[in-house]
Amino acid sequence: MKTETHPDYLPIVFRDLASGATFLTRSTVTSQKTIEWEDGNTYPVIDVEISSESHPFYTGKQRIMDSAGRVEKFNSRYKGFGK
């Protein structure tokens, strides 16, 4: 295999904004924001809107997430169709 063709996988924390859960893993993504982890080290942190901790497929809980009235906007736009 050629050297220097694969990116470096560095430790990083992913923070789920929906549930507040945090995961320490390795990834090629980087971030300017940092967080102090349980082991006392500081790692870059990436905020994600949904992860396995909050996704209905993994949790088994169905939850309606309405961002800025999108459901109401859709219903008002397509109210007369399909009748």
Summary of the structure (lengths in Angstrom):
residues: 83
radius of gyration: 19.3
end to end distance: 61.1
largest distance: 62.2
contacts: 154
relative contact order: 0.18
helix: 14%
strand: 28%
